[in-house]
Amino acid sequence: MRYSKEEQIAIGARLYNHEITHREAIIEYEISSSSIDNYIRAYKRSKGIPINSPPSVKQSSPKPPKRSSDMDIE
């Protein structure tokens, strides 16, 4: 089913405020998990709540090879 922007924000508010679970929303509103995420984002935008973005993958720099002076010699 297609919901208006206002309806999406209202559904997003219910989810954000923990009035219903994701599973309940999927059943009650016949929407997908990705729609749930979009509705919560729409609600947050409408209220000026910061939207968390997924953490970026940091490229770690390769470690330099160990030198003999770095190793414990017994």
C-alpha positions in Angstrom: 0.0 0.0 0.0 1.2 3.5 -0.8 1.1 6.0 2.1 1.2 9.8 1.9 4.2 11.7 3.3 2.2 12.7 6.3 1.2 9.1 6.9 4.8 7.9 6.5 5.9 10.4 9.1 3.2 9.3 11.5 4.1 5.7 11.1 7.8 6.6 11.5 6.9 8.5 14.7 5.2 5.4 16.1 8.2 3.3 15.4 10.7 5.9 16.7 8.8 6.3 19.9 8.6 2.5 20.3 4.8 2.4 20.2 5.0 -0.5 17.8 7.7 -2.9 16.8 9.1 -3.3 13.3 7.3 -6.7 13.0 4.0 -5.1 14.1 4.4 -2.3 11.5 5.2 -4.8 8.7 1.9 -6.7 9.5 -0.3 -3.7 10.4 0.8 -1.4 7.5 1.9 -4.1 5.0 5.3 -2.4 4.5 8.8 -3.7 4.0 11.8 -3.4 6.3 13.3 -0.8 4.0 10.1 1.2 4.1 10.3 1.2 7.9 13.8 2.6 7.7 12.7 5.3 5.3 9.7 6.2 7.4 11.8 6.6 10.5 14.3 8.8 8.6 11.4 10.9 7.3 10.1 11.4 10.8 13.6 12.3 12.1 14.0 14.8 9.2 10.6 16.4 10.0 11.7 16.9 13.7 15.3 17.9 13.0 16.7 14.8 14.7 20.1 13.9 13.4 20.1 10.9 11.2 22.9 8.4 12.0 24.8 7.2 8.9 26.4 3.8 8.9 30.0 3.9 10.1 32.5 4.3 7.3 34.9 1.5 6.6 38.4 2.8 7.5 41.3 1.5 5.5 44.0 0.5 7.9 47.5 1.3 6.8 49.7 -1.7 6.4 52.1 -2.3 9.3 55.8 -2.0 8.4 57.7 -5.3 8.6 59.5 -5.9 11.9 63.1 -5.2 11.9 65.6 -7.3 13.9 66.2 -4.4 16.2 62.4 -4.4 17.1 62.4 -8.1 18.1 63.4 -9.4 21.5 66.5 -11.4 21.2 67.3 -13.7 24.0 
